[in-house]
């Protein structure tokens, strides 16, 4: 690496001298690196005087910042010149020899090398000398630029879908607030056309059925069915993770709840994690979850939306904080009261709206996962 790039460390001016701080020079710490490709402004800044009185150095545009401790291997490209603290061994590509985006695209290799090579008793750290000795194969500069440009376009596409995903999630949160009445009110701020009636007080115990259909998973009858527990559900999103196994694979021995397509699974352990999913297949659920179904005029899709409201979340967390692991029990759920539209048609419209938003969010998430998997595959094949 040292033949194609200069490895540059950083430093910290004395925090006790105010003249060193609050200037115009960006000064990055490792905690700021890893969530974006390009960085343009740091949280803290130093003065020219602070730069001179420390081992921090000005790094030019195109430098690949590389964290060398406290989480080795996070990277970002400087889009504006700046400096770093001592938690970096940044890569300054030699002109017309090493392309910035090309080496940035090999972050996983850099990270693996740093983790394997680094040393330290308090925390693992890789030195500049060690980074300079990293063996690396590179093609011609022209080919590097083409490879770098290709991966930049791919990263830009991933970023675009991530932004769309974030915007949809923000929209959903906003609608959950505006389409449900605020505390102390009986009419939401936004309403579907044709609905004017005040919402009515509903009791969980009257409108929600919590299954008691527990079965023995050892009979062999359920071996090929999926087993779902809170650990298989992503927090706050209603999406299943890719770690679901069959009843047989999980070697289950204690009683589990049988669920069917259309049921709602809600994790009762650690309700602050907001684990819920509207399922579209049958299987067995962990005893750490509840199987929910609407009754007495409550619409299932609306019930699922209720679980995602701030009001329900705050209630579930407030009643579950006890010694040991937080958990919301059946009696506590049965005591929950909430407002709901008097007409099932309005419940249906609300449920359908949030279902469509969830489906669009899931679509963008699948696209992101697909592009990321495609990138991972290419990185494995393109570099020796």
VOPAGU-2260 file (C-alpha; in pm, 1 decimal, decimal comma):
REM VOPAGU-2260
SITE   aa  ch    i         X         Y         Z
SITE  UNK   A    0       0,0       0,0       0,0
SITE  UNK   A    1     282,9     236,6      83,1
SITE  UNK   A    2     399,4     225,7    -279,2
SITE  UNK   A    3      70,6     357,9    -416,8
SITE  UNK   A    4     -48,7     578,8    -130,5
SITE  UNK   A    5      75,9     779,9     164,1
SITE  UNK   A    6     -59,3     666,3     499,5
SITE  UNK   A    7    -129,2     967,5     719,9
SITE  UNK   A    8    -216,4     964,4    1089,9
SITE  UNK   A    9    -389,4    1236,0    1289,1
SITE  UNK   A   10    -376,8    1414,5    1619,9
SITE  UNK   A   11    -566,5    1611,8    1881,4
SITE  UNK   A   12    -482,0    1966,4    1990,8
SITE  UNK   A   13    -491,7    2028,0    2366,3
SITE  UNK   A   14    -855,2    2052,8    2471,2
SITE  UNK   A   15    -759,5    2294,4    2747,4
SITE  UNK   A   16    -652,9    2569,5    2508,0
SITE  UNK   A   17    -953,3    2743,3    2354,8
SITE  UNK   A   18    -743,3    2906,8    2081,7
SITE  UNK   A   19    -698,8    2564,2    1923,6
SITE  UNK   A   20   -1071,9    2504,6    1875,6
SITE  UNK   A   21   -1365,7    2649,0    1684,6
SITE  UNK   A   22   -1176,2    2739,8    1369,6
SITE  UNK   A   23   -1242,6    2661,6    1004,4
SITE  UNK   A   24   -1051,6    2332,8     972,0
SITE  UNK   A   25   -1263,8    2016,6     975,8
SITE  UNK   A   26   -1140,4    1767,6    1234,9
SITE  UNK   A   27   -1296,6    1419,8    1222,9
SITE  UNK   A   28   -1326,8    1151,1    1489,4
SITE  UNK   A   29   -1392,1     779,4    1415,0
SITE  UNK   A   30   -1752,3     804,2    1539,6
SITE  UNK   A   31   -1835,6    1027,4    1240,4
SITE  UNK   A   32   -1720,2     773,7     981,0
SITE  UNK   A   33   -1902,8     477,9     829,1
SITE  UNK   A   34   -2253,6     599,0     748,9
SITE  UNK   A   35   -2182,5     793,4     430,9
SITE  UNK   A   36   -1948,0     765,9     136,9
SITE  UNK   A   37   -1839,2    1130,6     120,4
SITE  UNK   A   38   -1785,3    1358,5     420,4
SITE  UNK   A   39   -1792,6    1735,9     386,0
SITE  UNK   A   40   -1810,8    1873,5     739,1
SITE  UNK   A   41   -1700,3    1748,6    1080,6
SITE  UNK   A   42   -1877,1    1793,4    1412,2
SITE  UNK   A   43   -1576,6    1970,6    1563,6
SITE  UNK   A   44   -1333,7    2212,0    1400,0
SITE  UNK   A   45    -985,0    2330,4    1488,5
SITE  UNK   A   46    -788,8    2646,8    1415,6
SITE  UNK   A   47    -467,6    2682,7    1216,2
SITE  UNK   A   48    -291,9    2734,3    1549,6
SITE  UNK   A   49    -438,8    2408,1    1682,1
SITE  UNK   A   50    -323,9    2227,9    1368,3
SITE  UNK   A   51      31,7    2355,0    1413,9
SITE  UNK   A   52      37,3    2254,2    1781,0
SITE  UNK   A   53     -72,5    1895,5    1720,8
SITE  UNK   A   54      10,6    1600,9    1499,0
SITE  UNK   A   55    -307,4    1656,9    1296,5
SITE  UNK   A   56    -243,1    1720,3     927,6
SITE  UNK   A   57    -438,6    1876,6     642,9
SITE  UNK   A   58    -568,0    1602,1     413,9
SITE  UNK   A   59    -668,3    1689,1      55,9
SITE  UNK   A   60    -991,6    1611,3    -126,5
SITE  UNK   A   61    -995,4    1245,2    -231,6
SITE  UNK   A   62    -825,0    1115,6      82,1
SITE  UNK   A   63    -982,5     792,6     204,9
SITE  UNK   A   64   -1029,9     825,3     580,5
SITE  UNK   A   65    -963,9     490,8     751,2
SITE  UNK   A   66   -1040,8     438,7    1119,6
SITE  UNK   A   67    -755,0     253,8    1285,6
SITE  UNK   A   68    -900,9     191,6    1632,5
SITE  UNK   A   69   -1229,4     161,1    1823,4
SITE  UNK   A   70   -1394,0      -3,3    1526,5
SITE  UNK   A   71   -1119,1     -62,6    1272,5
SITE  UNK   A   72   -1197,3     -22,4     905,2
SITE  UNK   A   73   -1470,6     236,4     869,9
SITE  UNK   A   74   -1403,9     451,9     565,6
SITE  UNK   A   75   -1518,2     768,5     391,2
SITE  UNK   A   76   -1385,3     989,8     113,6
SITE  UNK   A   77   -1302,0    1351,9     188,0
SITE  UNK   A   78   -1508,4    1576,8     -38,6
SITE  UNK   A   79   -1348,3    1880,8     125,3
SITE  UNK   A   80   -1002,0    1904,2     276,6
SITE  UNK   A   81    -982,6    1840,2     648,8
SITE  UNK   A   82    -796,6    1668,0     931,3
SITE  UNK   A   83    -851,7    1383,7    1178,6
SITE  UNK   A   84    -769,2    1283,5    1531,9
SITE  UNK   A   85    -525,0    1002,8    1611,0
SITE  UNK   A   86    -787,0     732,2    1552,7
SITE  UNK   A   87    -710,3     723,5    1179,9
SITE  UNK   A   88    -452,1     595,6     935,1
SITE  UNK   A   89    -588,3     767,3     627,6
SITE  UNK   A   90    -501,6     669,7     272,4
SITE  UNK   A   91    -379,1     951,4      47,5
SITE  UNK   A   92    -364,7     801,5    -306,6
SITE  UNK   A   93     -61,7     893,9    -513,9
SITE  UNK   A   94    -168,2    1095,8    -818,6
SITE  UNK   A   95    -233,8     891,5   -1133,7
SITE  UNK   A   96    -135,9     573,9    -948,2
SITE  UNK   A   97    -425,0     493,4    -714,5
SITE  UNK   A   98    -788,8     597,0    -762,5
SITE  UNK   A   99    -975,7     708,4    -448,9
SITE  UNK   A  100   -1304,8     534,2    -521,5
SITE  UNK   A  101   -1126,7     219,5    -633,7
SITE  UNK   A  102    -951,5     181,0    -298,7
SITE  UNK   A  103   -1264,7     291,1    -110,8
SITE  UNK   A  104   -1455,9       9,8    -285,0
SITE  UNK   A  105   -1214,9    -233,2    -121,8
SITE  UNK   A  106   -1312,3    -126,8     229,0
SITE  UNK   A  107   -1385,4    -485,6     334,4
SITE  UNK   A  108   -1029,1    -589,9     245,5
SITE  UNK   A  109    -884,9    -290,5     428,9
SITE  UNK   A  110   -1097,7    -365,8     733,3
SITE  UNK   A  111   -1005,2    -734,7     740,3
SITE  UNK   A  112    -634,9    -654,3     709,6
SITE  UNK   A  113    -655,2    -396,2     988,5
SITE  UNK   A  114    -838,9    -632,5    1223,0
SITE  UNK   A  115    -596,5    -919,1    1160,9
SITE  UNK   A  116    -280,4    -707,2    1172,6
SITE  UNK   A  117    -372,0    -466,4    1453,2
SITE  UNK   A  118    -248,0    -513,7    1807,7
SITE  UNK   A  119    -294,6    -364,6    2153,2
SITE  UNK   A  120    -378,6    -462,8    2510,4
SITE  UNK   A  121    -640,1    -193,9    2584,1
SITE  UNK   A  122    -788,9    -184,4    2232,5
SITE  UNK   A  123    -680,1    -318,7    1895,6
SITE  UNK   A  124    -513,7     -59,4    1672,5
SITE  UNK   A  125    -338,6     -81,3    1337,1
SITE  UNK   A  126     -40,9     148,3    1279,7
SITE  UNK   A  127      47,2     355,2     975,1
SITE  UNK   A  128     354,4     140,3     918,3
SITE  UNK   A  129     139,7    -174,3     920,1
SITE  UNK   A  130    -109,1     -22,2     675,4
SITE  UNK   A  131     174,6      79,7     443,7
SITE  UNK   A  132     287,1    -284,5     435,0
SITE  UNK   A  133     -53,8    -415,7     328,5
SITE  UNK   A  134     -12,6    -618,2       7,7
SITE  UNK   A  135    -258,1    -513,5    -261,4
SITE  UNK   A  136    -298,3    -596,4    -629,9
SITE  UNK   A  137    -413,8    -316,3    -855,5
SITE  UNK   A  138    -478,0    -284,1   -1230,8
SITE  UNK   A  139    -372,9      12,3   -1443,3
SITE  UNK   A  140    -491,4     353,9   -1328,9
SITE  UNK   A  141    -737,2     377,7   -1619,9
SITE  UNK   A  142    -895,1      45,6   -1525,5
SITE  UNK   A  143    -907,7     152,4   -1160,5
SITE  UNK   A  144   -1100,2     464,0   -1258,8
SITE  UNK   A  145   -1349,3     260,5   -1462,1
SITE  UNK   A  146   -1398,8      17,1   -1174,8
SITE  UNK   A  147   -1429,5     305,3    -928,8
SITE  UNK   A  148   -1682,9     483,1   -1151,1
SITE  UNK   A  149   -1888,0     164,2   -1183,0
SITE  UNK   A  150   -1903,9     109,5    -807,4
SITE  UNK   A  151   -1981,0     476,6    -751,0
SITE  UNK   A  152   -2281,8     449,9    -982,0
SITE  UNK   A  153   -2392,6     136,6    -798,0
SITE  UNK   A  154   -2348,0     306,5    -459,7
SITE  UNK   A  155   -2540,6     610,2    -586,8
SITE  UNK   A  156   -2829,4     382,2    -686,2
SITE  UNK   A  157   -2828,4     218,3    -342,3
SITE  UNK   A  158   -2819,4     560,3    -174,9
SITE  UNK   A  159   -3112,6     678,9    -389,2
SITE  UNK   A  160   -3329,2     387,8    -277,5
SITE  UNK   A  161   -3217,9     435,4      83,8
SITE  UNK   A  162   -3330,5     797,9      70,0
SITE  UNK   A  163   -3665,9     696,5     -78,7
SITE  UNK   A  164   -3698,8     438,9     198,4
SITE  UNK   A  165   -3621,4     698,8     465,6
SITE  UNK   A  166   -3873,4     941,6     312,6
SITE  UNK   A  167   -4144,0     674,6     312,5
SITE  UNK   A  168   -4072,1     586,5     675,1
SITE  UNK   A  169   -4093,7     954,4     769,4
SITE  UNK   A  170   -4421,5     984,7     577,1
SITE  UNK   A  171   -4561,4     682,1     757,4
SITE  UNK   A  172   -4469,6     822,0    1099,9
SITE  UNK   A  173   -4627,3    1156,9    1011,7
SITE  UNK   A  174   -4949,4     993,4     890,0
SITE  UNK   A  175   -4971,5     775,9    1201,7
SITE  UNK   A  176   -4981,3    1098,1    1402,2
SITE  UNK   A  177   -5218,0    1294,8    1178,7
SITE  UNK   A  178   -5465,5    1017,3    1093,4
SITE  UNK   A  179   -5519,4     924,9    1459,3
SITE  UNK   A  180   -5671,0    1161,7    1718,6
SITE  UNK   A  181   -5428,3    1338,4    1949,5
SITE  UNK   A  182   -5448,3    1283,5    2324,1
SITE  UNK   A  183   -5767,6    1435,4    2459,3
SITE  UNK   A  184   -5932,1    1460,8    2116,6
SITE  UNK   A  185   -6177,9    1233,3    1935,6
SITE  UNK   A  186   -6124,2    1346,2    1576,9
SITE  UNK   A  187   -5797,0    1309,6    1379,3
SITE  UNK   A  188   -5628,0    1607,4    1215,7
SITE  UNK   A  189   -5653,9    1442,4     871,7
SITE  UNK   A  190   -5957,7    1246,7     757,3
SITE  UNK   A  191   -6070,4    1048,0     456,5
SITE  UNK   A  192   -6346,4    1224,4     264,3
SITE  UNK   A  193   -6694,9    1127,8     375,4
SITE  UNK   A  194   -6612,8    1050,1     738,5
SITE  UNK   A  195   -6703,9    1308,3    1002,1
SITE  UNK   A  196   -6808,4    1113,1    1311,0
SITE  UNK   A  197   -6605,2    1124,3    1629,5
SITE  UNK   A  198   -6399,8     816,3    1705,6
SITE  UNK   A  199   -6525,6     587,6    1980,6
SITE  UNK   A  200   -6355,3     443,7    2285,9
SITE  UNK   A  201   -6262,0      78,0    2231,0
SITE  UNK   A  202   -6136,0    -177,1    2479,9
SITE  UNK   A  203   -5865,8    -425,3    2386,3
SITE  UNK   A  204   -6040,0    -701,6    2579,5
SITE  UNK   A  205   -6356,8    -651,6    2371,1
SITE  UNK   A  206   -6199,3    -613,0    2026,0
SITE  UNK   A  207   -5885,6    -830,1    2025,5
SITE  UNK   A  208   -5855,5   -1206,3    2057,8
SITE  UNK   A  209   -5526,2   -1337,9    2195,7
SITE  UNK   A  210   -5484,0   -1700,3    2094,0
SITE  UNK   A  211   -5443,8   -1976,0    2350,0
SITE  UNK   A  212   -5398,9   -2239,3    2078,2
SITE  UNK   A  213   -5073,1   -2388,3    2205,5
SITE  UNK   A  214   -4946,6   -2711,7    2046,9
SITE  UNK   A  215   -4672,7   -2964,8    2111,5
SITE  UNK   A  216   -4391,3   -2913,1    1854,8
SITE  UNK   A  217   -4239,1   -3256,8    1926,4
SITE  UNK   A  218   -4510,8   -3460,0    1753,1
SITE  UNK   A  219   -4348,5   -3425,4    1408,9
SITE  UNK   A  220   -4670,2   -3285,0    1264,6
SITE  UNK   A  221   -4525,0   -2932,9    1248,4
SITE  UNK   A  222   -4162,3   -3012,3    1159,6
SITE  UNK   A  223   -4162,6   -2833,9     823,4
SITE  UNK   A  224   -4349,7   -2524,5     938,7
SITE  UNK   A  225   -4158,2   -2203,0    1013,3
SITE  UNK   A  226   -4099,4   -2104,3    1374,5
SITE  UNK   A  227   -4136,4   -1731,8    1447,4
SITE  UNK   A  228   -4023,4   -1553,4    1761,6
SITE  UNK   A  229   -3940,2   -1192,0    1850,6
SITE  UNK   A  230   -3582,3   -1255,2    1739,9
SITE  UNK   A  231   -3705,5   -1313,8    1384,9
SITE  UNK   A  232   -3887,6    -978,9    1360,5
SITE  UNK   A  233   -3724,2    -646,9    1277,3
SITE  UNK   A  234   -3798,3    -368,5    1525,9
SITE  UNK   A  235   -4054,9    -104,1    1426,5
SITE  UNK   A  236   -4083,6    -222,1    1064,1
SITE  UNK   A  237   -4309,9    -527,1    1073,5
SITE  UNK   A  238   -4064,0    -717,3     853,6
SITE  UNK   A  239   -3929,7   -1065,3     911,0
SITE  UNK   A  240   -3554,0   -1109,3     923,9
SITE  UNK   A  241   -3379,4   -1371,4     711,0
SITE  UNK   A  242   -3303,6   -1593,7    1011,9
SITE  UNK   A  243   -3632,9   -1785,6    1024,8
SITE  UNK   A  244   -3590,3   -2162,6    1063,4
SITE  UNK   A  245   -3829,0   -2455,2    1064,3
SITE  UNK   A  246   -3970,4   -2615,3    1376,7
SITE  UNK   A  247   -3742,6   -2914,5    1320,9
SITE  UNK   A  248   -3432,1   -2701,1    1263,8
SITE  UNK   A  249   -3494,1   -2512,3    1588,9
SITE  UNK   A  250   -3535,3   -2844,6    1773,5
SITE  UNK   A  251   -3831,5   -2713,3    1971,6
SITE  UNK   A  252   -3933,8   -2896,6    2286,7
SITE  UNK   A  253   -4183,3   -2671,6    2469,1
SITE  UNK   A  254   -4534,2   -2564,3    2369,8
SITE  UNK   A  255   -4576,8   -2308,1    2090,1
SITE  UNK   A  256   -4868,9   -2109,5    1949,9
SITE  UNK   A  257   -5014,0   -2220,0    1615,2
SITE  UNK   A  258   -5070,4   -1928,9    1380,0
SITE  UNK   A  259   -5236,3   -1897,8    1039,6
SITE  UNK   A  260   -5214,8   -1665,6     740,3
SITE  UNK   A  261   -5367,8   -1330,1     831,5
SITE  UNK   A  262   -5278,8   -1350,9    1200,5
SITE  UNK   A  263   -5072,5   -1083,7    1375,6
SITE  UNK   A  264   -4769,0   -1187,5    1579,9
SITE  UNK   A  265   -4668,9    -944,9    1855,4
SITE  UNK   A  266   -4357,2    -986,9    2069,9
SITE  UNK   A  267   -4440,9    -952,4    2439,0
SITE  UNK   A  268   -4078,3    -950,2    2558,3
SITE  UNK   A  269   -3907,1    -609,1    2551,7
SITE  UNK   A  270   -4204,0    -419,0    2402,3
SITE  UNK   A  271   -3976,9    -115,5    2365,5
SITE  UNK   A  272   -3835,3    -299,8    2061,8
SITE  UNK   A  273   -4175,8    -292,5    1887,2
SITE  UNK   A  274   -4177,7    -641,3    1733,1
SITE  UNK   A  275   -4491,9    -708,6    1527,2
SITE  UNK   A  276   -4569,1    -872,1    1193,5
SITE  UNK   A  277   -4886,8    -934,4     990,9
SITE  UNK   A  278   -4816,8   -1286,2     872,7
SITE  UNK   A  279   -4916,1   -1440,8     536,7
SITE  UNK   A  280   -4837,8   -1807,6     605,7
SITE  UNK   A  281   -4893,6   -2061,5     881,5
SITE  UNK   A  282   -4648,6   -2186,8    1140,0
SITE  UNK   A  283   -4564,5   -2194,5    1509,6
SITE  UNK   A  284   -4487,7   -1889,3    1721,8
SITE  UNK   A  285   -4270,7   -1860,4    2028,9
SITE  UNK   A  286   -4436,5   -1845,1    2369,6
SITE  UNK   A  287   -4266,1   -1504,1    2394,0
SITE  UNK   A  288   -4521,1   -1370,6    2144,5
SITE  UNK   A  289   -4896,6   -1323,3    2123,2
SITE  UNK   A  290   -5113,6   -1426,6    1827,3
SITE  UNK   A  291   -5366,9   -1149,2    1773,2
SITE  UNK   A  292   -5692,4   -1134,5    1578,1
SITE  UNK   A  293   -5964,1    -871,2    1569,4
SITE  UNK   A  294   -6320,8    -940,7    1683,0
SITE  UNK   A  295   -6658,5    -767,5    1730,5
SITE  UNK   A  296   -6636,4    -532,4    1433,6
SITE  UNK   A  297   -6268,3    -446,6    1460,8
SITE  UNK   A  298   -6088,5    -471,4    1123,1
SITE  UNK   A  299   -5768,9    -680,4    1128,7
SITE  UNK   A  300   -5564,1    -434,5     920,9
SITE  UNK   A  301   -5670,6    -150,7    1150,7
SITE  UNK   A  302   -5569,3    -354,1    1457,2
SITE  UNK   A  303   -5226,4    -403,2    1301,0
SITE  UNK   A  304   -5202,2     -26,8    1249,0
SITE  UNK   A  305   -5296,0      33,5    1615,4
SITE  UNK   A  306   -4984,5    -161,7    1719,0
SITE  UNK   A  307   -4773,6      89,4    1527,6
SITE  UNK   A  308   -4915,0     402,1    1690,8
SITE  UNK   A  309   -4724,0     611,5    1942,5
SITE  UNK   A  310   -5009,5     575,2    2190,5
SITE  UNK   A  311   -4989,0     194,8    2196,0
SITE  UNK   A  312   -4609,5     199,6    2203,8
SITE  UNK   A  313   -4600,2     434,5    2502,7
SITE  UNK   A  314   -4856,8     223,4    2687,1
SITE  UNK   A  315   -4677,3    -106,6    2621,4
SITE  UNK   A  316   -4346,8      34,4    2742,5
SITE  UNK   A  317   -4492,1     206,0    3050,4
SITE  UNK   A  318   -4661,1    -107,9    3188,0
SITE  UNK   A  319   -4372,6    -343,9    3107,7
SITE  UNK   A  320   -4093,9    -175,9    3302,7
SITE  UNK   A  321   -4040,9    -412,7    3591,1
SITE  UNK   A  322   -3752,7    -590,8    3761,1
SITE  UNK   A  323   -3571,3    -817,2    3518,5
SITE  UNK   A  324   -3670,2    -843,0    3154,4
SITE  UNK   A  325   -3949,5    -604,1    3044,4
SITE  UNK   A  326   -4264,0    -789,6    2936,8
SITE  UNK   A  327   -4626,9    -697,6    2873,7
SITE  UNK   A  328   -4869,1    -963,6    2996,4
SITE  UNK   A  329   -5222,3   -1049,4    2886,5
SITE  UNK   A  330   -5393,5    -863,2    3169,1
SITE  UNK   A  331   -5201,5    -545,7    3087,2
SITE  UNK   A  332   -5298,2    -568,4    2721,2
SITE  UNK   A  333   -5660,3    -634,8    2813,0
SITE  UNK   A  334   -5662,5    -311,2    3012,8
SITE  UNK   A  335   -5556,6    -104,6    2711,0
SITE  UNK   A  336   -5819,2     134,2    2573,0
SITE  UNK   A  337   -5795,1     318,0    2243,2
SITE  UNK   A  338   -5999,6     525,3    1999,7
SITE  UNK   A  339   -6126,5     372,6    1676,2
SITE  UNK   A  340   -6358,3     483,8    1393,9
SITE  UNK   A  341   -6719,9     385,5    1449,2
SITE  UNK   A  342   -6753,3     277,1    1086,3
SITE  UNK   A  343   -6564,5     -29,1     966,1
SITE  UNK   A  344   -6526,2     138,0     624,3
SITE  UNK   A  345   -6296,5     401,2     776,0
SITE  UNK   A  346   -6099,2     132,8     958,6
SITE  UNK   A  347   -6057,2     -50,5     627,2
SITE  UNK   A  348   -5935,1     262,8     449,5
SITE  UNK   A  349   -5680,1     334,2     722,7
SITE  UNK   A  350   -5559,9     -25,0     730,7
SITE  UNK   A  351   -5531,2     -41,0     351,1
SITE  UNK   A  352   -5340,2     288,6     336,1
SITE  UNK   A  353   -5074,3     177,2     581,0
SITE  UNK   A  354   -5060,1    -165,9     419,8
SITE  UNK   A  355   -4977,3      -3,4      83,9
SITE  UNK   A  356   -4713,0     215,9     247,4
SITE  UNK   A  357   -4560,0     -92,0     412,7
SITE  UNK   A  358   -4558,5    -277,1      80,1
SITE  UNK   A  359   -4381,9      15,2     -90,0
SITE  UNK   A  360   -4127,3      33,9     192,6
SITE  UNK   A  361   -4067,2    -341,5     162,7
SITE  UNK   A  362   -4020,5    -306,3    -214,5
SITE  UNK   A  363   -3747,2     -44,7    -171,5
SITE  UNK   A  364   -3584,9    -256,0     100,5
SITE  UNK   A  365   -3576,9    -557,3    -133,8
SITE  UNK   A  366   -3420,4    -343,7    -407,2
SITE  UNK   A  367   -3155,7    -219,0    -163,9
SITE  UNK   A  368   -3082,5    -573,8     -48,0
SITE  UNK   A  369   -3059,5    -689,7    -410,3
SITE  UNK   A  370   -2817,1    -414,3    -510,8
SITE  UNK   A  371   -2606,9    -475,0    -199,1
SITE  UNK   A  372   -2590,7    -847,6    -271,8
SITE  UNK   A  373   -2499,7    -772,2    -634,4
SITE  UNK   A  374   -2221,8    -541,2    -516,6
SITE  UNK   A  375   -2093,1    -799,8    -270,8
SITE  UNK   A  376   -2082,9   -1061,7    -545,2
SITE  UNK   A  377   -1896,8    -829,0    -782,5
SITE  UNK   A  378   -1641,6    -732,7    -518,3
SITE  UNK   A  379   -1568,4   -1100,1    -459,6
SITE  UNK   A  380   -1519,5   -1165,3    -831,7
SITE  UNK   A  381   -1343,8    -848,4    -949,7
SITE  UNK   A  382   -1058,6    -833,3    -699,8
SITE  UNK   A  383    -788,4   -1093,8    -660,6
